Amino acid sequence: MLKINEIFYSIQGEGKDSGKPVIFIRTQGCNMQPKCNFCFGIGENRIPIVYDIKNNKQKKITEVVIGDEIATLDDKPTHRIIKTQIKNVIKTKRKGFYRIQINNRNIYNVTPEHPFFTKRGIVKCKDLKVEDKIISTSNDNIASLVMLEKLNNLKVRGLEKNEISAINCHIDMYTKTLTNNKKENNVNYIKNYNKRNFENLKLCLKHYLFSTCLSCNKNSKLVVHHIDSNHKNDSYDNITMLCPSCHNRIHRRGENFWLNRRKDNKHVTVKKDMYKIVNKIKYIDDEELEFINFTCGPNNTFLIDNMWVHNCDSAYSWNEGKEMSNEEIYNEINKYNCSDIVFTGGEPTVQLKEIEEFEKYCWITKNLFLRISIETNGLIYDDFLYEIKPIMISPKKQNYDLKILKRLCLLPNTYFKFVYDKDLWFEKIISELGLAVKNIYIMPEGKTKLEQEKNMEEVIEYCKEKGYNFCPRIHILVWNTRRAV
C-alpha cells in the first residue's frame, strides 16, 4: 500500500525532462518535519494568537489542535478573509532564530525561513528589513467571516406539543375576556383568515408567554417566523419563535455586506493601507526555545496576530491523501496513454520499498514496464535508486546532509535542482560534490506566477554567468497556484 496524495496527468514542469508528458504520483509524507523551519517560538514574550472561526474566539498557538478552523486571506488582490483547517501540529526545540518587533509593541521569535506576506511580496523572516510592511487585517474584518459562518450554520427547530398546548390554552383564556366570543360579534375575527396560528403565537409573544429563542436558546424578546418562508402555510409545524438576531440571519439580512455585494461597493477586505510595520529584527543564536509549527488546508496560509504568513509550501502533500493498493494505482494510471511516471511529494523516498513493489507488480502482473523518476530532497539513500532514471535532487537550504548527497550524486542519471537565493548557499554543495555544470538546474523562487516572473531575469543572468541550466516552473507560469494540472 502506498500513501497517495493525488495522481494526475500533465507535463513535467521542471528540470531535465521539462515539457515531457508524464503521470505525476504525489505521495503523502515528509522527512523534514522535525527540522521544519516554518515555526513561531514560545518564549517570555507574548504568545501569538490565531482566530478560531468555529468557536468564534481568539486562541493562543499553544492551544491549537488538529481540526481547528482558523482565519486566513485568499491570494486574490482583494485579500478576502476565508478559513482554513489545521491538519497537523508539530512542537520542537531549537536554537538559531530571529526576534522581531512589530508596531513598536509585540515581539516574536521566528525561524529564519518562515515567509511573511509583505508589501514587497513574500519575504522570509531572515530577509525582513526594518520598516517592512506585513499585510494584516483586523478583528472587525474577521467578524465578516464569523458572520457568514453563522448565516450558513444556523439551525431552527419547530414548536413542540407542550408549546402548542400552552399557546392554545393562553388564546382560550384571552378570548374569554373579549366582550363577545362569538365569531360574528368579535372585532378580532376575520373570515377565511389564513394566518390565525401566526397571530395566536404573535399574541402569546406580546404577552411574554415565551422568551427562549428556538435557534440560539438565548432569552430575548421574540418574533414569529415561517420555517419554509411560505406565509400562507400557517400550520404550527411551520411556525417558530426566534430572537431578532437569529431572525435577521435566517432572512440573511446584511448578507450583501458580508459577501461584498453592497450597491455602494463597500466591502470587508484588507484595506490597502492595513499593514504592520517591522521595527526591530535581531538574530539569536545562543538561546533555545520551544517552537510550534502547524500546517493548514486547503489554504496553506494563516493569520497570526492578524499578520498574514505562509507555511510549508507542500504541506497538503503530507497531510492529505489515502492509502491505495497497487491495483488501485494501476487502474488510475491506466486511464492515460503514458508509461512515464514521476513520484513527487511530499517526500517519495520515505516510501521507496512500496514504490519498488508497485513497479514489480506492474511488470510481473500487468506486463507494463514503467519509466520511473523521482523528485527528492536528498535526505534518504537506498540501493533501489540505482533503477530510477532520472533522479531530480532538490536540497533544502535549512536541511541537507552532504554525506548522503555525496552517495546520491554517484548514482547514474542524477541531477540537482536548486532554488535561487541571493546568498548563493547552494554553491557550497556544488563545490563539495564537484557537480558537473550540465547536471545543475537553477530555479527562481516564487509560489505564484507574479513572483516567478519577477525573479526570472536575475536567475537567467546568474545561469548565463555560471553555465548552469535555467529551470522555470512551467506549472506556475501557466496555471499559477492551481493544483493537479
Phi, psi and omega in degrees: 000132176252140174273113188245134175273312179195156176231128180206157182256127182203203173248151175293124187261352184217150169084202190302317184264025183305129180095353183274133176296130181214163171258122178269130170244104182271113182277158177263137178130150181213139179254017182246001186303317181298336181247020184300135185257018179255072190222154170248138184267155179250109180233207179284345181284174180301137178280126181298158181234156170240170180254117179278104184292318185299318182259002176054055178202161175280148183219132176295149182295340176286346182257355183291138179231161178301134180103341177299143175253117186240166185276146172209186177241150174280170186265017177274163183302331181284343181051053180292143182282128180226182180242155175219161187247141177289123180260330180201152178230127181235133177241135181209159175253143183199161172249164177083088181207172179253140175251115184241146176249134183242134176054035179055028185221278188283142179244135183233145172255118189225140177292152188301327187271357185293123183275139173245145173273115183240175179297335179259017177110190177284123184233129176291153183306317183294341181259001177295148178236155174302136183083000172299144181252115179268127179299133182216180177220195182226165177297327178297320179291321178297332178301334179297318179291320178299319179297317178298321178298321178293320178299319186279338187250009183292132178239142183228136174252156178276183180285143176264168186300319181294328178288321178295319178298319179296322179297310183297320179296317180294319180295319179299316180294321183290318184292336179291341180277349178288159184301325179206125185272359178290142186302317186290340181253355184276119183293340180273354184276131176236122183295137179058026179290127188261009181234035185294318179295323177301313182291325178298313180294322179299320179294319178298322178290327178296327179268010176060038176289328179235151180217002183255123178294134181275014173244303183263351178065017177268150177281129183193168167293136189246159174232161181269142182225136173276120187297317182267009179065011177261106185291346178275346178270094188260017179295147177298337177290345187249000179242151181211178182239128183228154171285158181304325181296311179293325179297320177295320179293319179302317180274005175056036176292131183088000182298324179301326179291312184291334180262012178061042180240026180291146180293333180273007175070009175283145180205163182262102176214187175282124178289155183300331184258018182266095182222162169245138189261132174282123182257321181218149175211129184217138179274131181245119183241357184244020182227135180253131180229162170277133179242147181240131176232131171225147182247156190230162174203149006279342179267126187266037177225168176202166177257121177240120191051037179068008173269139184272118180230159180257158174238191182314126190288353176227034183300326181301334184282348174241357175260326187254153175135187182207162175280135180231139177283165177301322179295317180296318179293318178301314180299327181288314182285338180289350177290341185245144179275070185203136178243010175269115185245132175245115173272121181228189183197207015050207178224101185294337184291347175286351178235033183300321180299317180292324177295319178297318178295323179294318179299316179296321179300314181295323183285313185280315187273322187250359181054039181243120177267123181255137171264102188260134170233159184228139171252121187222159177272357173079029180256357181229135175244140176208144182298335179299336181296343175301331183273355183266130179216119354270171171248121179257110184261127181234084180298146179261139185304319186276355187199092175218159183233110184298326180296316179291320180298324179295322177290320182293322184289350176276348179288150178290150177058045176255132181230151182243136179235128181237140172278124185296136175221141184298336179278357174053042182301330185286345180295334176296317179295315180302317181291314182297322183271347183061045185290141176287141183303321184293343182260012183247128178238130181247130187240137177294146175282144177148132181260357178231164180300318181298317181291322177299311181298324181294324187262352187296317186299317180297320180291321178299316180296322178295316180295323177297322181291319186266342183085012180282165176279129175279133187232090176287159177264092188301320182302317180290320181296329182267313188247005179057238187264007180294147179257162173058042177231000000 
